């Protein structure tokens, strides 16, 4: 069984801080102990800080959650600020807003309030309405508000859809939902593979985001092969695929041959470790309230019970030829990075995560990065007039070129050693990896300077990239 964390303009503020009528948002708290415990809630990669959530009711005049006003952690960034911080704004201002592009998001179960949540998210944060299609090719799973697997996926769905839209506001979003036969890890894995295959075989979009994963050892050989075959078809159809690297640092855990958990162990998660996808690691991002980038470090709050970026070396896949900077013999992840620290997070609206409440809650985790990287590539596809397709070889070419520093924020501090509170007085530590100049096994090549990187990607794609993998 797989353990996951359940708790898991120039960016002008005027775009965010306007009065809304007909809404009242009130603060409430959840005990921190409820957030710190590790729970097995499926394959999602989310980290909400519910003690900083605000509840939304349909009366009165609104205020915004305190994290949007804070100058120091815990804080959260608006879409306008994130566009400025990572330089999406230059692409957007030049007319690349995702028009004509489709971002495919793969999740399981459902979020029955998603359309209302997305509408409210756009209204609160000054965004246009979204083009959203929801496809449940294997039937729509009934939603149960007391099932932690389903509610965790509901919040994941909100994060994925809202923030893909926030960063590529004119792109069409297609959400493809898997329907697990049961709440076991095996049931969820099979449902997600089926949903991914459905989306790829029907060529539903030019870029895809998956914020799901589990320890490599918890997949059967047939499951690994099945998903890898789907990613080969995605490569052939020039679909760019982004996958979150996980939120438990160097601790991926391990399983027996039947997929049953054997406890904690150093490792990486799949499908992020597949050489045909781009794995997204996590950072702690600091920027001022105008959206001016200040610094990033490796996300590691594990000593305080608040997660860390996945990263390390695969035991299943050899090092692909494209992966410059990796001196090992095995595939290493992540390839790139993005803000993931729940203390420097993004707000998400959800009416499905808590029974009877619609909340706007700061959410971190590497799940935040995968859909936003997908959005960046949707903007790049529009600007280039063609699908860029498989990207890893181009990323690493740029990473070894003199233009690297103009395209990526290189994160050089921190590590993903994971500290697990084993009891009130003892802790267990899983050794991790350290950030440094250039590519590393905690933040990859770094986070995007989107307008420069989008331009450079076009010139660094080569025929045959990804073949033989």
VOGU-3710 file (C-alpha; in Angstrom, 3 decimals, decimal comma):
1> xxxxxxxxxx> 0,000/0,000/0,000  1,202/3,477/-0,809  1,617/6,183/1,809  0,902/9,742/0,776  0,533/13,052/2,527  -3,123/14,000/2,806  -2,367/17,410/4,253  -0,976/16,999/2,633  1,199/42,908/-12,365  3,680/43,641/-13,740
11> xxxxxxxxxx> 1,415/41,592/-11,341  -0,516/44,457/-9,835  -2,376/43,711/-6,655  -5,301/45,740/-7,891  -6,100/42,748/-10,046  -6,716/40,803/-6,868  -7,834/43,209/-4,193  -11,200/44,383/-5,456  -14,477/44,175/-3,550  -16,911/41,430/-4,416
21> xxxxxxxxxx> -20,549/41,623/-3,503  -22,684/38,694/-2,484  -19,880/36,831/-0,672  -18,581/36,596/2,842  -15,315/34,823/3,505  -14,647/33,953/7,134  -11,482/32,511/8,637  -11,522/29,255/10,547  -8,865/26,867/11,763  -8,089/23,179/11,810
31> xxxxxxxxxx> -5,742/21,815/14,494  -2,189/21,561/13,183  -1,918/17,988/14,443  -4,585/16,982/11,939  -2,354/18,279/9,140  0,898/16,788/10,323  -0,035/13,129/10,272  0,812/10,983/7,307  -2,240/9,234/5,880  -2,650/6,812/3,032
41> xxxxxxxxxx> -5,125/8,641/0,825  -4,209/7,413/-2,616  -1,881/8,571/-5,334  -2,511/12,313/-5,262  0,210/14,862/-4,491  -1,437/17,687/-2,531  -0,604/19,623/0,604  -3,392/21,961/1,790  -2,871/24,112/4,886  -6,397/24,060/6,217
51> xxxxxxxxxx> -5,508/26,164/9,252  -5,112/29,076/6,807  -8,301/28,349/4,850  -11,238/30,733/4,629  -14,847/29,658/4,319  -17,053/31,269/1,679  -20,765/31,929/2,245  -23,251/33,625/-0,050  -23,873/36,806/1,969  -22,164/40,109/2,566
61> xxxxxxxxxx> -18,976/41,579/1,100  -15,749/39,638/0,771  -12,236/39,947/2,048  -9,370/37,900/0,677  -7,540/35,187/2,575  -4,691/36,602/4,689  -2,018/34,659/2,799  -2,613/36,846/-0,297  -1,633/39,947/1,707  1,243/38,513/3,699
71> xxxxxxxxxx> 4,827/39,614/3,058  6,316/36,567/4,800  5,412/32,886/5,031  2,789/31,599/5,329  1,842/33,399/2,145  0,239/32,581/-1,171  0,471/34,106/-4,633  -2,287/35,245/-6,982  -2,360/34,244/-10,660  -1,204/37,728/-11,638
81> xxxxxxxxxx> 1,750/37,489/-9,280  2,709/33,999/-10,471  2,554/35,157/-14,088  4,955/37,957/-13,193  7,256/35,900/-10,952  7,966/33,245/-13,570  7,748/35,630/-16,529  4,583/34,178/-18,076  3,403/37,791/-18,240  5,707/38,630/-21,160
91> xxxxxxxxxx> 4,156/35,819/-23,200  0,631/36,788/-22,143  1,208/40,469/-22,924  2,542/39,495/-26,348  -0,721/37,688/-27,093  0,189/34,099/-26,120  -2,591/33,199/-23,687  -3,142/29,600/-24,786  -5,678/30,270/-27,538  -6,117/27,218/-29,752
101> xxxxxxxxxx> -4,347/24,922/-27,261  -5,783/22,161/-25,096  -4,330/21,117/-21,739  -5,340/17,598/-20,701  -5,484/16,853/-16,975  -5,693/13,283/-15,693  -7,304/12,571/-12,318  -9,491/9,949/-10,638  -12,854/10,009/-8,863  -14,464/13,476/-9,321
111> xxxxxxxxxx> -15,176/16,906/-7,843  -18,938/17,473/-8,112  -18,596/21,204/-7,380  -15,766/21,826/-9,843  -17,596/24,080/-12,301  -18,947/26,295/-9,515  -15,534/26,296/-7,823  -13,798/27,341/-11,036  -16,316/30,127/-11,639  -15,805/31,437/-8,104
121> xxxxxxxxxx> -12,013/31,141/-8,406  -12,107/33,239/-11,569  -14,412/35,822/-9,990  -12,330/36,141/-6,840  -9,001/36,387/-8,630  -9,853/38,462/-11,681  -9,636/35,788/-14,379  -11,770/35,196/-17,471  -14,181/32,279/-17,558  -12,609/28,983/-18,555
131> xxxxxxxxxx> -13,282/26,517/-21,369  -13,641/23,278/-19,425  -14,691/19,848/-20,666  -15,058/16,985/-18,203  -14,831/13,480/-19,636  -15,537/10,323/-17,629  -15,045/7,605/-20,256  -15,476/4,741/-17,765  -18,382/6,219/-15,857  -18,457/8,880/-13,156
141> xxxxxxxxxx> -17,508/7,567/-9,754  -20,111/8,380/-7,057  -18,834/11,016/-4,636  -18,806/10,398/-0,879  -17,907/13,368/1,304  -16,494/11,176/4,069  -14,140/9,197/1,828  -10,605/10,661/2,143  -9,502/9,170/-1,192  -12,314/10,948/-3,010
151> xxxxxxxxxx> -12,070/14,272/-1,177  -8,291/14,386/-1,617  -8,688/13,821/-5,348  -11,424/16,491/-5,409  -8,990/19,072/-4,041  -6,326/17,817/-6,430  -8,723/18,284/-9,336  -9,454/21,843/-8,223  -5,735/22,676/-7,978  -4,940/21,148/-11,370
161> xxxxxxxxxx> -7,793/22,769/-13,284  -7,781/26,176/-11,612  -4,047/26,718/-11,945  -3,683/25,393/-15,484  -6,379/27,921/-16,382  -4,796/30,692/-14,275  -1,534/30,522/-16,212  -2,960/29,846/-19,697  -6,324/31,633/-19,450  -7,457/31,080/-23,057
171> xxxxxxxxxx> -6,477/27,418/-23,309  -9,174/24,786/-23,303  -8,959/22,430/-20,324  -9,993/18,793/-20,760  -10,287/16,885/-17,498  -10,268/13,106/-17,992  -11,427/11,160/-14,946  -10,545/7,587/-14,122  -13,083/5,470/-12,256  -11,321/3,237/-9,701
181> xxxxxxxxxx> -13,003/-0,093/-9,131  -12,066/0,268/-5,458  -10,037/2,474/-3,128  -6,934/0,303/-3,188  -3,749/1,637/-4,705  -4,035/-1,015/-7,399  -7,549/0,128/-8,247  -6,463/3,757/-8,511  -3,364/2,927/-10,572  -5,386/0,924/-13,096
191> xxxxxxxxxx> -7,985/3,710/-13,367  -5,333/6,368/-13,973  -3,544/4,278/-16,589  -6,864/3,751/-18,395  -7,681/7,481/-18,301  -4,218/8,425/-19,587  -4,462/5,868/-22,394  -7,900/7,168/-23,357  -6,642/10,766/-23,583  -3,519/9,885/-25,571
201> xxxxxxxxxx> -5,214/7,486/-27,980  -7,801/10,149/-28,810  -5,160/12,879/-29,024  -7,253/15,158/-26,814  -4,647/17,878/-26,368  -1,105/19,096/-26,989  0,082/18,985/-23,385  -0,816/16,807/-20,409  -0,488/17,109/-16,626  -0,554/14,279/-14,074
211> xxxxxxxxxx> -0,236/15,120/-10,375  -0,201/11,496/-9,248  2,385/8,918/-8,305  3,677/6,218/-5,975  6,916/4,412/-5,224  8,307/2,605/-8,266  8,404/-0,633/-6,278  4,635/-0,507/-5,787  3,903/-0,962/-9,495  3,856/-4,356/-11,150
221> xxxxxxxxxx> 6,024/-4,878/-14,207  2,852/-4,994/-16,313  1,642/-1,661/-14,930  4,983/0,023/-15,580  5,011/-1,327/-19,127  1,392/-0,335/-19,733  1,945/3,263/-18,677  5,300/3,485/-20,496  3,617/2,312/-23,712  1,088/5,139/-23,317
231> xxxxxxxxxx> 3,909/7,671/-22,912  5,527/6,321/-26,079  2,303/7,005/-27,945  2,196/10,489/-26,397  5,709/11,105/-27,722  4,656/9,939/-31,188  1,658/12,311/-31,123  3,830/15,229/-29,942  2,045/15,507/-26,590  4,176/17,078/-23,848
241> xxxxxxxxxx> 3,679/15,296/-20,499  4,392/16,759/-17,025  4,235/14,733/-13,806  4,676/15,872/-10,202  7,707/14,359/-8,415  5,997/13,791/-5,041  5,866/15,436/-1,642  7,739/13,077/0,688  11,280/14,061/-0,205  13,728/11,204/-0,609
251> xxxxxxxxxx> 11,236/8,826/1,035  9,232/7,082/-1,673  8,673/3,970/0,399  8,796/0,431/-0,908  6,430/-2,481/-1,527  6,495/-6,230/-1,881  5,765/-8,037/-5,139  2,039/-7,723/-4,516  2,132/-3,946/-4,047  1,795/-4,083/-0,272
261> xxxxxxxxxx> 3,738/-1,479/1,663  6,939/-2,543/3,378  7,527/0,857/4,966  9,828/3,810/4,398  12,775/3,740/2,001  14,807/6,056/-0,202  13,506/6,105/-3,747  11,548/7,961/-6,414  7,992/7,810/-7,622  6,422/6,675/-10,846
271> xxxxxxxxxx> 5,222/7,902/-13,341  7,548/10,871/-12,650  10,572/8,587/-13,120  9,545/7,534/-16,619  12,144/8,949/-19,064  9,379/10,007/-21,478  7,798/12,486/-19,060  9,044/15,725/-17,526  9,213/15,368/-13,732  8,469/18,527/-11,734
281> xxxxxxxxxx> 10,135/19,035/-8,349  9,362/21,626/-5,695  10,818/24,836/-4,291  10,215/27,424/-1,623  9,569/30,641/-3,552  9,973/34,156/-2,239  8,776/37,181/-4,225  7,477/40,607/-3,298  3,809/41,478/-3,521  4,309/43,168/-6,891
291> xxxxxxxxxx> 5,431/39,803/-8,283  9,162/40,493/-8,399  11,173/37,299/-8,099  13,518/37,251/-5,109  14,785/33,730/-4,436  14,086/30,008/-4,432  15,423/27,116/-2,385  14,699/23,404/-2,290  11,334/22,783/-0,628  11,962/20,826/2,548
301> xxxxxxxxxx> 9,696/21,430/5,529  9,746/17,764/6,605  11,337/18,502/9,983  8,230/20,591/10,719  5,848/17,999/9,296  5,102/19,961/6,120  6,580/17,899/3,292  9,521/18,078/0,890  10,157/17,713/-2,816  10,538/14,275/-4,302
311> xxxxxxxxxx> 13,783/13,540/-6,088  16,500/10,947/-6,489  17,459/7,994/-8,678  15,280/5,398/-10,351  15,731/1,690/-9,805  13,727/0,866/-12,956  15,046/3,083/-15,771  18,593/3,605/-17,030  19,892/7,131/-17,440  18,573/8,452/-20,767
321> xxxxxxxxxx> 21,141/9,927/-23,120  19,549/13,357/-22,922  20,110/13,724/-19,153  23,247/15,815/-18,984  24,468/16,631/-15,491  23,350/13,263/-14,117  26,570/11,372/-13,361  24,769/8,196/-12,295  23,782/5,219/-14,401  20,037/5,458/-13,698
331> xxxxxxxxxx> 17,337/7,957/-14,623  17,139/10,709/-12,017  14,359/13,163/-11,200  13,178/15,861/-11,220  13,909/17,472/-14,564  12,551/20,921/-13,637  11,077/22,651/-10,597  8,349/25,051/-9,479  6,994/26,590/-6,286  5,567/23,817/-4,081
341> xxxxxxxxxx> 6,055/24,808/-0,442  2,634/25,043/1,259  3,997/28,067/3,139  4,596/29,880/-0,196  1,612/28,435/-1,982  -1,313/29,150/-4,291  -5,003/29,519/-3,327  -7,552/26,939/-4,482  -11,348/27,121/-4,262  -13,078/23,854/-3,386
351> xxxxxxxxxx> -16,624/22,997/-2,396  -15,936/19,261/-2,293  -12,960/18,919/0,029  -14,890/19,698/3,227  -18,452/18,556/3,734  -20,886/21,476/3,708  -18,274/24,180/3,058  -16,799/26,012/0,112  -13,306/27,129/1,050  -10,410/28,991/-0,489
361> xxxxxxxxxx> -7,324/27,293/0,884  -3,562/27,636/0,323  -2,312/24,467/-1,367  1,255/23,371/-1,925  2,968/20,251/-3,183  4,561/19,367/-6,478  1,004/19,053/-7,805  1,006/22,834/-8,064  3,902/22,791/-10,504  2,855/20,158/-13,055
371> xxxxxxxxxx> -0,268/21,969/-14,362  1,519/25,338/-14,419  4,424/23,918/-16,426  1,815/22,427/-18,761  0,259/25,874/-19,089  3,639/27,373/-19,994  4,040/24,876/-22,825  0,522/25,660/-24,051  1,638/29,306/-24,346  4,831/28,219/-26,112
381> xxxxxxxxxx> 2,858/26,024/-28,523  0,637/28,965/-29,414  3,616/31,272/-29,903  5,408/28,758/-32,142  2,297/27,742/-34,075  3,040/24,034/-33,566  3,201/21,350/-30,917  6,604/21,162/-29,260  6,032/17,555/-28,178  8,635/15,644/-26,150
391> xxxxxxxxxx> 10,674/18,254/-24,289  13,295/16,654/-22,068  16,079/16,544/-24,637  15,531/20,226/-25,426  15,450/21,143/-21,721  18,831/19,521/-21,143  20,331/21,067/-24,290  19,369/24,480/-22,951  20,683/23,465/-19,534  24,143/22,808/-20,956
401> xxxxxxxxxx> 24,218/25,938/-23,120  25,456/29,472/-22,366  21,791/30,571/-22,317  20,873/28,378/-19,343  20,863/31,250/-16,827  18,526/33,295/-19,004  15,960/30,475/-19,251  15,951/28,898/-15,774  16,230/30,011/-12,182  18,989/27,687/-10,973
411> xxxxxxxxxx> 18,186/26,574/-7,410  21,434/25,874/-5,583  20,509/25,561/-1,894  18,763/22,926/0,209  18,202/19,169/0,119  15,367/16,654/0,248  16,496/14,529/3,195  13,207/13,480/4,747  12,578/13,508/8,483  9,759/11,291/9,735
421> xxxxxxxxxx> 8,457/11,764/13,283  8,525/8,127/14,440  7,291/8,961/17,937  6,964/12,034/20,167  10,645/11,740/21,126  12,352/10,004/18,201  12,584/10,689/14,502  13,676/8,661/11,490  15,627/10,244/8,655  15,781/9,095/5,019
431> xxxxxxxxxx> 18,998/10,482/3,445  18,373/12,667/0,443  20,160/14,707/-2,190  21,542/18,240/-2,278  20,925/21,124/-4,652  23,851/22,722/-6,459  24,739/24,632/-9,616  23,088/23,270/-12,754  20,952/20,140/-12,755  20,530/18,289/-9,450
441> xxxxxxxxxx> 18,331/15,486/-8,118  16,108/17,760/-6,019  15,216/20,743/-8,239  16,342/19,530/-11,654  17,368/22,318/-14,007  15,330/24,808/-11,961  12,185/26,873/-12,398  11,176/28,660/-15,606  11,855/32,120/-16,934  8,950/31,387/-19,191
451> xxxxxxxxxx> 9,194/33,899/-22,027  12,877/33,120/-22,679  12,499/29,381/-22,195  9,499/29,175/-24,538  11,520/30,851/-27,297  14,570/28,647/-26,725  12,551/25,437/-26,709  11,433/26,025/-30,278  15,043/26,161/-31,443  16,184/23,159/-29,420
461> xxxxxxxxx> 13,641/20,529/-30,456  15,250/17,933/-32,752  13,653/15,284/-34,988  13,816/11,946/-33,251  13,991/13,316/-29,692  12,825/10,598/-27,312  13,072/7,724/-29,781  14,548/4,534/-28,405  13,171/5,175/-24,911
//
